Amino acid sequence: KTAAQILKIMESATSRSIFLGLLCAILYASEAIQQPGSYLQSSDKARMKDFLLGTSKTSTAQSFFVSSSLMKLTGSTDTKSACKSISSTFSDDSIEDIYYSVKLGCKIKMTTKRISTIQTALDASEAFPLYLAASAAHLSKTASKFKFDKAKKTLTLLKNKDGSFKATKDSAKSDAASTAFAMAAASLLDMPKDKSSLAALLKFGKKVGGELYFTSPGRNRLATTSLVLEVAVTYGIGEKELAAISSFLVASKYVQDAEDIYNLLTALNSCSSNAKVAPIVLTVADGVAASTDVLGNTVKAAIKPTKATDRSTKKPVSIPEKMTNGKLPSLKPGIYDVEFEVKPSSGKQSAQTTSRMVKSTASVKPKSIALYVGKSSKLSGKEEKFIANFPATFSEDILADESKYILFVKLSFEGSGLQEQVFLQFNHAGSGKSVIFVMNPGKKTYNLKLNLGSSEFTENAFGPGTYTLKVLVGGVLLKESFSWTLGDIEITWPPSTPQKVENPLAKKKEIQHIFNEPPKQPNFMISLFFTLVCLSPLGIIYHGIGVLGMKLELPSSQKLWAMGFQLSLASIVVLNLCYFLFLNTVEALICLCVLSIPAVITGNQALNYLNTIRQKRKLKDE
């Protein structure tokens, strides 16, 4: 029936538009904006103050950052000492020095040189110096001495179609810092505010895990984000973006640089003093909810939980909305995600919704412990028994020897039974070292059976001697943990065997080892026979020349080339012999490459000569 009524309402285009608009508004209103989960605490402020007091002021900018930050931390408005330190490094030619001096509140005289420096920066075609100059003219209340026409034209030229601004005319693209500087300068020069510029500026942001920050070339995240926030607040930044930026800022409070501290404090002040909406930090500690701003100032507000989800089961649980003095209603021990509605009493902050993790703890403590020492592996009633009630100790020391060396321990508790870690600890009196054993849960008690002569104990403990017994109890959902000292136990069995301790610096026995066994050589006679077989062709050739009546002689006119060729061949034969005796493959190949060069040259020349002679003889015969 309801669906039919809705479809009937949506028949006309006008009604449909109204309906969709209301639906979007309802969805947006129901979306929980994640507010920052921390704030600038007094310890953070003290740490920053100590760092700043130990920072040297080596430049006008450094003096400004240190002095301004200290003034913000202490609430002081006295600028005399700060302006005095700036005057020692001040330069009339620096637009940054003039800007920092005026920004700090120093009363400087606008000399002709300083006016010229400011005007030059106004006429520059860059967003950053233009912003510094416009700020200096505005803060010093000397705007009537300057001409802003060229500056306005520059800002118009730097502006892109989407509303962002480039750093210079020649810049390839815009970024967060150039857009913020140009927007701030345009506001100081009374130029119309363009909402598209704010949208373009926020598009440069990067959102990670509920945090929103900005980056730009040459500036770190904190400096860029602080600048963007300072400008965006004047243009009307939304609650969601402001909360995300605040989350990034409080997560970046552990800074170790004067400029970063100044940017952090400036940005946090912009958040807390925002006229439209300021983020509220809701903290829940020990079951009490409190609301502050990002600087830690208390914000009076009505806080009530609206819904809760059990983290272990992922199921919603009922939670009363009524709170007394900020104290949360009692919940079953566990870890919950609780959504809170915060309604500030002042008009500066609007009602906000945020979610926090809430841990409901249980009160658990040890009640009594019974320890039995015997020889049987099961309790027989003949064991020696020791009993103590928390937090008392045993009335006498315990002795474990060869007649009784098996421990039985039973521990009972008072409370809801949410203890997760229960241990029995042995602290060795001689060495100061300790070993722990896990106690296992039973029906009504936590139990442990331990044979002091077994490897379970001897391999983890430190031999016979006196041990102090302790019970350790802990758990995620416990309100407090416990360490209960029970007394001493003297262990004399099994007897210790003295171990020989070697001097680590004493002379060691020499280690002998053959890494590569040489290969076995063949029998000498076999090698000699193989060599003779290889050389036998030379004897056959020599004998064959004599039998055939051949005569070997070198060419009369080519003795040099022929002898060189024969020597090269002989050298190659010698190389083969060396390879067989002692050279490895790589060495033999290198030598062969070297010998092949003269062999090729001399052989080629000798063969060319023989070919020439044959050609001449052939022509003569023809």
C-alpha positions as CSV (number, residue, x, y, z in Angstrom):
1,K,0.0,0.0,0.0
2,T,2.8,2.4,0.9
3,A,4.7,1.6,-2.4
4,A,1.5,2.3,-4.3
5,Q,1.2,5.7,-2.6
6,I,4.8,6.6,-3.4
7,L,4.3,5.7,-7.1
8,K,1.2,7.9,-7.2
9,I,3.1,10.8,-5.7
10,M,5.9,10.4,-8.3
11,E,3.5,10.6,-11.3
12,S,4.2,14.2,-12.1
13,A,7.7,15.4,-12.9
14,T,7.6,18.2,-10.2
15,S,6.5,15.8,-7.5
16,R,9.1,13.3,-8.6
17,S,11.9,15.9,-8.3
18,I,10.7,17.0,-4.9
19,F,10.5,13.4,-3.7
20,L,14.0,12.6,-4.9
21,G,15.3,15.7,-3.3
22,L,13.8,14.8,0.0
23,L,15.1,11.2,-0.3
24,C,18.7,12.5,-0.9
25,A,18.4,14.9,2.0
26,I,17.3,12.0,4.3
27,L,20.1,9.8,3.1
28,Y,22.7,12.5,3.6
29,A,21.4,13.4,7.0
30,S,21.5,9.8,8.1
31,E,25.2,9.4,7.0
32,A,27.4,9.5,10.1
33,I,30.3,11.9,9.6
34,Q,33.4,10.4,11.2
35,Q,34.7,13.1,13.6
36,P,38.4,13.1,14.7
37,G,39.1,10.6,17.5
38,S,41.8,12.6,19.3
39,Y,42.8,16.2,20.1
40,L,45.9,18.3,21.1
41,Q,46.5,17.3,24.7
42,S,48.4,19.2,27.3
43,S,51.3,16.8,27.0
44,D,51.5,17.5,23.3
45,K,51.6,21.2,23.9
46,A,54.3,20.8,26.5
47,R,56.4,18.7,24.1
48,M,56.0,21.3,21.3
49,K,56.9,24.1,23.7
50,D,60.1,22.4,24.9
51,F,61.1,21.8,21.3
52,L,60.5,25.4,20.2
53,L,62.4,26.9,23.2
54,G,65.5,24.9,22.1
55,T,65.2,25.9,18.4
56,S,67.7,28.6,17.1
57,K,66.3,31.5,15.1
58,T,68.6,31.7,12.2
59,S,66.3,33.5,9.7
60,T,63.3,35.7,9.7
61,A,61.0,32.8,8.7
62,Q,62.4,30.6,11.5
63,S,61.9,33.4,14.0
64,F,58.4,33.9,12.9
65,F,57.5,30.2,13.1
66,V,59.0,29.8,16.6
67,S,57.6,33.0,18.0
68,S,54.1,32.6,16.5
69,S,53.9,29.0,17.7
70,L,55.0,29.9,21.3
71,M,52.4,32.7,21.4
72,K,49.7,30.3,20.3
73,L,50.7,27.7,22.9
74,T,51.0,30.1,25.8
75,G,48.2,32.5,24.8
76,S,50.6,35.5,24.9
77,T,50.1,38.6,22.7
78,D,53.4,40.3,23.5
79,T,55.4,40.6,20.2
80,K,58.2,42.8,21.4
81,S,60.9,40.1,21.9
82,A,59.7,38.3,18.7
83,C,59.9,41.5,16.6
84,K,63.3,42.2,18.1
85,S,64.7,38.8,17.0
86,I,63.2,39.3,13.5
87,S,64.9,42.7,13.1
88,S,68.4,41.0,13.3
89,T,67.7,39.0,10.1
90,F,65.3,41.3,8.3
91,S,65.9,42.4,4.7
92,D,64.1,45.1,2.8
93,D,64.6,43.2,-0.4
94,S,62.7,40.1,0.8
95,I,59.0,40.0,0.3
96,E,58.9,37.0,2.7
97,D,60.7,38.9,5.5
98,I,58.2,41.8,5.1
99,Y,55.2,39.4,5.1
100,Y,56.4,37.4,8.2
101,S,57.1,40.7,10.1
102,V,53.7,42.1,9.4
103,K,52.0,38.7,10.0
104,L,53.6,38.5,13.4
105,G,52.2,42.0,14.3
106,C,55.4,43.9,14.2
107,K,55.1,47.6,13.5
108,I,57.4,48.3,10.6
109,K,57.7,51.6,8.7
110,M,56.8,51.4,5.0
111,T,59.9,52.9,3.5
112,T,60.3,53.6,-0.2
113,K,62.4,50.4,-0.5
114,R,59.8,48.2,1.2
115,I,57.0,49.7,-0.8
116,S,59.0,48.9,-4.0
117,T,59.6,45.3,-2.9
118,I,55.8,44.8,-2.2
119,Q,54.8,46.4,-5.5
120,T,57.3,44.3,-7.4
121,A,55.8,41.1,-5.9
122,L,52.3,42.4,-6.8
123,D,53.4,42.9,-10.4
124,A,55.0,39.4,-10.6
125,S,53.3,36.8,-12.6
126,E,53.4,34.2,-9.8
127,A,50.7,33.3,-7.3
128,F,53.0,32.8,-4.3
129,P,54.7,36.2,-4.2
130,L,51.5,37.9,-5.2
131,Y,49.8,36.4,-2.1
132,L,52.6,37.5,0.2
133,A,52.5,41.0,-1.2
134,A,48.7,41.3,-1.0
135,S,48.8,40.0,2.6
136,A,51.5,42.4,3.6
137,A,49.6,45.4,2.1
138,H,46.4,44.3,3.8
139,L,47.8,43.5,7.3
140,S,49.9,46.7,7.4
141,K,46.9,48.7,6.4
142,T,48.8,50.5,3.7
143,A,46.8,49.2,0.7
144,S,46.3,52.8,-0.6
145,K,50.0,53.0,-1.4
146,F,49.9,50.2,-4.0
147,K,48.4,49.5,-7.4
148,F,46.6,46.2,-7.7
149,D,45.4,46.3,-11.3
150,K,48.2,44.2,-12.7
151,A,47.8,41.7,-9.8
152,K,44.1,41.2,-10.6
153,K,44.9,40.7,-14.3
154,T,47.6,38.1,-13.3
155,L,45.1,36.2,-11.2
156,T,42.6,36.2,-14.1
157,L,45.3,34.8,-16.5
158,L,46.4,32.1,-14.0
159,K,42.8,30.8,-13.5
160,N,41.8,27.7,-15.3
161,K,38.3,26.8,-16.6
162,D,37.6,24.5,-13.7
163,G,38.3,27.2,-11.2
164,S,41.8,26.1,-10.2
165,F,44.9,28.4,-10.5
166,K,48.4,27.7,-11.9
167,A,51.5,28.9,-10.1
168,T,52.8,30.8,-13.1
169,K,51.7,31.5,-16.6
170,D,54.1,28.9,-18.0
171,S,53.1,26.2,-15.5
172,A,51.8,23.0,-17.2
173,K,49.1,22.4,-14.6
174,S,47.7,23.7,-11.3
175,D,48.1,22.2,-7.8
176,A,46.6,22.6,-4.3
177,A,49.2,25.2,-3.1
178,S,49.0,27.5,-6.3
179,T,45.2,27.4,-6.2
180,A,45.1,28.2,-2.5
181,F,47.5,31.1,-2.8
182,A,45.6,32.6,-5.7
183,M,42.3,32.2,-4.0
184,A,43.6,33.9,-0.8
185,A,45.1,36.7,-2.9
186,A,41.9,37.2,-4.8
187,S,40.0,37.4,-1.6
188,L,42.4,40.1,-0.3
189,L,42.0,42.1,-3.5
190,D,38.2,42.0,-3.1
191,M,37.7,40.0,-6.3
192,P,34.4,37.9,-6.5
193,K,34.6,34.5,-4.8
194,D,34.0,31.6,-7.2
195,K,32.6,28.5,-5.6
196,S,34.0,26.5,-8.5
197,S,37.5,27.3,-7.2
198,L,36.6,25.8,-3.8
199,A,35.4,22.6,-5.5
200,A,38.5,22.5,-7.7
201,L,40.7,23.0,-4.6
202,L,39.1,20.2,-2.7
203,K,39.5,17.8,-5.6
204,F,43.3,18.0,-5.1
205,G,42.7,16.2,-1.7
206,K,43.6,12.6,-1.0
207,K,41.4,10.7,1.4
208,V,42.8,7.7,3.2
209,G,41.1,6.0,6.1
210,G,38.8,8.9,7.0
211,E,41.6,11.4,6.8
212,L,41.8,14.1,4.1
213,Y,45.1,15.8,3.3
214,F,46.7,17.8,0.4
215,T,50.1,17.7,-1.3
216,S,51.9,20.0,-3.8
217,P,55.4,20.2,-5.2
218,G,58.0,21.6,-2.8
219,R,55.7,21.5,0.3
220,N,54.9,18.7,2.7
221,R,51.4,17.5,3.5
222,L,51.0,19.4,6.7
223,A,52.0,22.8,5.2
224,T,49.8,22.3,2.1
225,T,46.8,21.0,4.1
226,S,47.1,24.0,6.6
227,L,47.1,26.4,3.7
228,V,44.2,24.8,2.0
229,L,42.2,24.7,5.2
230,E,42.9,28.4,5.9
231,V,41.5,29.4,2.5
232,A,38.6,26.8,2.3
233,V,37.2,28.0,5.7
234,T,36.7,31.5,4.3
235,Y,34.9,30.1,1.2
236,G,32.6,27.9,3.3
237,I,34.1,24.3,3.6
238,G,31.6,21.5,4.3
239,E,31.3,19.7,7.6
240,K,32.4,16.3,6.2
241,E,35.6,17.7,4.6
242,L,36.4,19.7,7.7
243,A,36.1,16.7,9.9
244,A,38.3,14.6,7.6
245,I,41.0,17.3,7.6
246,S,40.8,17.6,11.4
247,S,41.4,13.8,11.6
248,F,44.5,14.2,9.6
249,L,45.8,17.1,11.6
250,V,45.4,15.4,15.0
251,A,47.1,12.3,13.6
252,S,50.0,14.5,12.6
253,K,50.6,16.1,16.0
254,Y,53.9,14.4,16.6
255,V,56.0,16.9,14.7
256,Q,59.6,17.9,15.2
257,D,59.9,21.1,13.2
258,A,59.1,24.7,14.0
259,E,57.3,25.3,10.6
260,D,55.3,22.1,11.0
261,I,54.3,23.1,14.5
262,Y,53.2,26.5,13.3
263,N,51.1,25.0,10.5
264,L,49.6,22.4,12.8
265,L,48.5,25.0,15.4
266,T,47.2,27.4,12.7
267,A,45.2,24.7,11.1
268,L,43.8,23.4,14.4
269,N,42.8,27.0,15.3
270,S,41.0,27.3,12.0
271,C,39.1,24.1,12.8
272,S,38.1,25.1,16.3
273,S,37.2,28.7,15.5
274,N,35.2,28.0,12.3
275,A,32.1,30.1,12.5
276,K,29.8,27.7,10.6
277,V,30.7,24.3,12.1
278,A,33.6,23.1,14.2
279,P,34.5,19.4,14.6
280,I,33.8,17.9,18.0
281,V,36.2,15.3,19.4
282,L,34.3,12.6,21.4
283,T,36.5,10.6,23.7
284,V,35.4,7.5,25.7
285,A,37.7,6.5,28.6
286,D,36.8,4.2,31.5
287,G,33.1,4.3,30.5
288,V,32.9,8.1,30.5
289,A,32.2,10.1,27.3
290,A,33.5,13.6,27.0
291,S,33.4,16.2,24.2
292,T,36.1,18.7,23.3
293,D,37.3,20.6,20.2
294,V,40.5,19.7,18.4
295,L,42.6,21.9,20.7
296,G,41.3,20.1,23.8
297,N,38.9,22.8,25.0
298,T,35.8,21.4,26.6
299,V,32.6,21.6,24.6
300,K,29.4,21.5,26.6
301,A,27.1,19.0,24.8
302,A,24.4,16.5,25.3
303,I,25.8,13.1,24.5
304,K,23.7,10.0,24.0
305,P,24.4,6.6,22.4
306,T,22.1,5.7,19.6
307,K,23.1,2.2,18.6
308,A,25.8,-0.4,19.3
309,T,27.3,-3.4,17.5
310,D,29.1,-6.2,19.1
311,R,32.5,-6.6,17.3
312,S,32.8,-10.3,18.0
313,T,29.4,-11.3,16.6
314,K,28.8,-8.3,14.2
315,K,25.3,-8.1,15.6
316,P,23.5,-5.1,17.0
317,V,22.8,-4.9,20.7
318,S,20.4,-2.7,22.7
319,I,21.9,0.2,24.6
320,P,20.0,2.7,26.8
321,E,20.2,6.3,25.5
322,K,20.3,7.9,28.9
323,M,23.7,8.8,30.4
324,T,24.5,10.2,33.8
325,N,27.4,12.7,34.0
326,G,28.7,11.3,30.7
327,K,28.9,7.7,32.1
328,L,27.9,5.0,29.6
329,P,25.2,2.6,30.5
330,S,26.4,-0.8,31.6
331,L,27.0,-3.4,28.8
332,K,27.8,-7.0,28.9
333,P,31.7,-7.4,28.9
334,G,32.9,-7.1,25.3
335,I,34.1,-4.7,22.6
336,Y,31.5,-2.6,20.8
337,D,31.2,0.0,18.1
338,V,28.9,2.6,19.6
339,E,27.4,5.4,17.6
340,F,26.9,8.6,19.5
341,E,24.8,11.7,18.9
342,V,26.4,14.9,20.2
343,K,24.3,18.1,20.5
344,P,26.4,21.1,21.7
345,S,24.7,23.6,23.8
346,S,26.3,26.6,22.0
347,G,25.4,27.6,18.5
348,K,29.0,27.5,17.2
349,Q,29.0,23.7,16.7
350,S,26.1,21.8,15.1
351,A,24.8,18.4,16.2
352,Q,27.1,15.7,15.0
353,T,27.1,11.9,14.9
354,T,30.2,9.9,15.4
355,S,31.2,6.3,16.2
356,R,33.7,5.1,18.8
357,M,35.0,1.8,20.0
358,V,33.9,1.1,23.6
359,K,35.3,-1.7,25.7
360,S,33.2,-3.0,28.6
361,T,35.4,-4.7,31.1
362,A,34.7,-7.3,33.8
363,S,35.9,-7.5,37.4
364,V,37.7,-10.7,37.9
365,K,40.3,-11.6,40.6
366,P,41.9,-14.8,41.9
367,K,40.1,-16.4,44.9
368,S,42.2,-19.2,46.2
369,I,44.9,-21.7,45.1
370,A,45.7,-25.3,46.2
371,L,49.0,-26.9,45.4
372,Y,49.8,-30.6,45.9
373,V,53.2,-32.2,45.8
374,G,53.5,-36.0,45.4
375,K,55.0,-38.9,43.5
376,S,51.9,-40.4,41.9
377,S,50.7,-39.3,38.5
378,K,47.2,-39.0,39.9
379,L,45.9,-37.3,43.1
380,S,45.6,-40.0,45.8
381,G,45.1,-37.9,48.9
382,K,48.6,-38.7,50.2
383,E,50.2,-35.6,48.6
384,E,51.5,-32.7,50.6
385,K,49.0,-29.9,50.3
386,F,49.5,-26.1,50.4
387,I,46.6,-23.6,50.3
388,A,46.5,-19.8,50.1
389,N,43.7,-17.2,49.6
390,F,44.3,-14.2,47.4
391,P,46.5,-12.1,48.0
392,A,48.3,-14.1,50.8
393,T,51.2,-16.4,50.3
394,F,51.8,-20.1,51.3
395,S,52.5,-20.4,55.0
396,E,55.7,-22.4,54.4
397,D,58.2,-23.1,51.6
398,I,57.6,-26.1,49.3
399,L,60.2,-28.9,48.9
400,A,60.4,-31.1,45.8
401,D,62.8,-34.0,45.8
402,E,63.1,-37.6,44.5
403,S,60.2,-38.7,46.8
404,K,57.8,-35.9,45.7
405,Y,58.3,-34.2,42.3
406,I,54.9,-34.0,40.7
407,L,52.9,-30.7,41.2
408,F,49.1,-30.4,41.0
409,V,47.8,-26.8,41.0
410,K,44.1,-25.7,41.2
411,L,43.2,-22.0,41.0
412,S,39.7,-20.6,41.6
413,F,38.4,-17.1,40.7
414,E,35.8,-14.6,41.7
415,G,34.0,-12.9,38.8
416,S,32.6,-13.6,35.4
417,G,35.3,-15.9,34.1
418,L,36.7,-13.7,31.3
419,Q,40.3,-14.3,32.2
420,E,42.1,-15.4,29.0
421,Q,45.7,-15.9,30.1
422,V,46.5,-17.8,33.4
423,F,50.1,-18.8,34.0
424,L,52.2,-20.3,36.8
425,Q,55.6,-18.7,36.7
426,F,58.9,-20.1,38.2
427,N,61.5,-17.4,38.9
428,H,64.9,-18.8,39.5
429,A,66.6,-17.1,42.5
430,G,70.1,-17.7,41.3
431,S,69.9,-16.5,37.8
432,G,66.9,-14.2,38.0
433,K,65.4,-15.9,34.9
434,S,61.9,-17.2,34.7
435,V,59.8,-19.8,32.9
436,I,56.0,-19.9,32.7
437,F,53.5,-22.8,32.3
438,V,50.0,-22.4,31.0
439,M,47.1,-23.4,33.3
440,N,44.2,-25.0,31.6
441,P,40.6,-24.2,32.4
442,G,38.4,-26.9,34.1
443,K,34.8,-26.9,35.2
444,K,35.4,-24.7,38.2
445,T,39.1,-24.1,38.4
446,Y,42.2,-23.6,36.3
447,N,44.5,-26.6,36.6
448,L,48.1,-27.6,36.0
449,K,49.9,-30.9,36.3
450,L,53.7,-30.6,36.1
451,N,56.4,-33.3,36.5
452,L,59.5,-31.6,37.7
453,G,61.7,-34.5,36.5
454,S,60.3,-34.5,33.0
455,S,61.8,-32.8,30.0
456,E,58.8,-30.4,30.0
457,F,60.3,-28.8,33.1
458,T,64.1,-29.6,32.9
459,E,64.5,-28.4,29.3
460,N,62.8,-25.0,30.1
461,A,63.8,-24.4,33.7
462,F,67.3,-23.7,35.1
463,G,68.1,-26.8,37.1
464,P,67.7,-27.5,40.8
465,G,67.5,-24.5,43.2
466,T,65.1,-22.1,44.7
467,Y,62.2,-20.8,42.6
468,T,59.6,-18.2,43.5
469,L,56.1,-19.1,42.4
470,K,53.7,-16.6,40.9
471,V,50.3,-16.7,39.3
472,L,49.8,-14.3,36.3
473,V,46.3,-13.5,35.2
474,G,45.3,-11.3,32.3
475,G,42.6,-10.8,29.6
476,V,41.5,-8.2,27.1
477,L,38.2,-7.6,28.9
478,L,39.5,-7.6,32.4
479,K,39.4,-4.4,34.4
480,E,42.9,-5.1,35.8
481,S,45.5,-7.9,35.5
482,F,47.1,-9.7,38.5
483,S,50.5,-11.0,39.5
484,W,50.1,-13.1,42.7
485,T,53.3,-14.2,44.5
486,L,52.7,-17.5,46.2
487,G,56.0,-18.4,47.9
488,D,59.2,-20.3,47.3
489,I,59.7,-23.9,46.1
490,E,63.0,-25.7,46.7
491,I,63.8,-28.2,43.9
492,T,66.6,-30.7,44.6
493,W,65.7,-33.5,42.0
494,P,66.9,-34.4,39.5
495,P,70.5,-33.6,40.6
496,S,72.3,-31.1,38.5
497,T,75.3,-32.3,36.4
498,P,78.0,-29.7,36.1
499,Q,78.6,-28.8,32.6
500,K,82.1,-28.1,31.3
501,V,82.3,-24.5,30.2
502,E,84.9,-24.0,27.5
503,N,86.7,-20.7,27.1
504,P,85.4,-19.2,23.8
505,L,88.8,-17.4,23.4
506,A,91.0,-20.5,23.9
507,K,93.1,-21.8,21.0
508,K,91.1,-24.1,18.8
509,K,92.3,-27.3,17.1
510,E,93.3,-26.8,13.5
511,I,90.8,-27.9,11.0
512,Q,92.2,-29.8,8.0
513,H,90.0,-30.5,5.0
514,I,90.6,-31.2,1.3
515,F,87.9,-29.3,-0.7
516,N,88.7,-30.9,-4.1
517,E,90.2,-34.4,-4.4
518,P,92.7,-34.5,-7.3
519,P,91.7,-37.0,-10.1
520,K,93.5,-40.3,-10.2
521,Q,96.3,-40.3,-12.9
522,P,96.5,-43.3,-15.3
523,N,99.5,-45.7,-15.3
524,F,102.7,-44.1,-16.6
525,M,103.4,-46.9,-19.1
526,I,99.9,-46.5,-20.6
527,S,100.4,-42.8,-21.1
528,L,103.9,-43.4,-22.6
529,F,102.5,-46.0,-25.0
530,F,99.7,-43.6,-26.1
531,T,102.2,-40.8,-26.7
532,L,104.3,-43.1,-28.9
533,V,101.2,-44.1,-30.9
534,C,100.4,-40.4,-31.4
535,L,103.9,-39.7,-32.6
536,S,104.2,-42.7,-34.9
537,P,102.7,-40.8,-38.0
538,L,105.8,-38.5,-37.9
539,G,108.1,-41.5,-38.2
540,I,106.1,-43.0,-41.0
541,I,106.2,-39.7,-42.9
542,Y,110.0,-39.4,-42.4
543,H,110.6,-43.0,-43.6
544,G,108.2,-42.6,-46.5
545,I,110.1,-39.5,-47.9
546,G,113.3,-41.5,-47.9
547,V,111.7,-44.5,-49.6
548,L,110.1,-42.4,-52.3
549,G,113.3,-40.4,-53.0
550,M,111.7,-37.1,-52.2
551,K,113.7,-34.1,-51.2
552,L,112.3,-31.4,-48.9
553,E,113.7,-27.9,-49.3
554,L,112.4,-24.4,-48.7
555,P,111.7,-22.1,-51.7
556,S,114.8,-20.1,-52.4
557,S,113.0,-16.7,-52.5
558,Q,110.4,-17.4,-49.9
559,K,112.4,-18.8,-47.1
560,L,111.1,-16.2,-44.6
561,W,107.4,-17.0,-45.1
562,A,107.9,-20.7,-45.4
563,M,110.0,-20.9,-42.3
564,G,107.5,-18.8,-40.4
565,F,104.7,-21.0,-41.5
566,Q,106.6,-24.2,-40.5
567,L,107.5,-22.7,-37.1
568,S,103.8,-21.8,-36.5
569,L,102.8,-25.3,-37.2
570,A,105.5,-26.6,-35.0
571,S,104.4,-24.3,-32.2
572,I,100.9,-25.6,-32.5
573,V,102.2,-29.2,-32.2
574,V,104.1,-28.1,-29.0
575,L,101.0,-26.4,-27.7
576,N,99.1,-29.7,-28.1
577,L,101.8,-31.4,-26.1
578,C,101.6,-28.8,-23.3
579,Y,97.8,-29.1,-23.2
580,F,98.3,-32.9,-22.7
581,L,100.8,-32.3,-19.9
582,F,99.7,-29.3,-17.8
583,L,97.5,-26.7,-19.6
584,N,93.8,-26.5,-19.1
585,T,91.3,-26.0,-21.9
586,V,90.9,-22.2,-21.5
587,E,94.7,-21.6,-21.4
588,A,95.2,-23.9,-24.4
589,L,92.5,-22.1,-26.5
590,I,94.0,-18.6,-25.7
591,C,97.4,-19.8,-26.8
592,L,96.0,-21.4,-30.0
593,C,94.3,-18.1,-30.9
594,V,97.6,-16.3,-30.6
595,L,99.5,-18.8,-32.6
596,S,96.9,-19.0,-35.4
597,I,97.5,-15.3,-36.4
598,P,101.1,-15.8,-37.6
599,A,100.2,-19.2,-39.0
600,V,97.5,-17.8,-41.2
601,I,99.6,-14.8,-42.4
602,T,102.7,-16.8,-43.2
603,G,100.8,-19.7,-44.7
604,N,98.8,-17.4,-47.0
605,Q,102.0,-15.7,-48.3
606,A,103.7,-19.0,-48.9
607,L,100.8,-20.4,-50.8
608,N,100.4,-17.2,-52.9
609,Y,104.1,-17.6,-54.0
610,L,103.6,-21.2,-55.0
611,N,100.5,-20.3,-57.0
612,T,102.3,-17.5,-58.8
613,I,105.1,-19.9,-59.8
614,R,102.6,-22.5,-61.1
615,Q,100.8,-19.8,-63.2
616,K,104.2,-18.7,-64.7
617,R,105.1,-22.3,-65.6
618,K,101.7,-22.9,-67.2
619,L,102.1,-19.8,-69.4
620,K,105.6,-20.9,-70.4
621,D,104.4,-24.3,-71.4
622,E,101.6,-22.9,-73.5
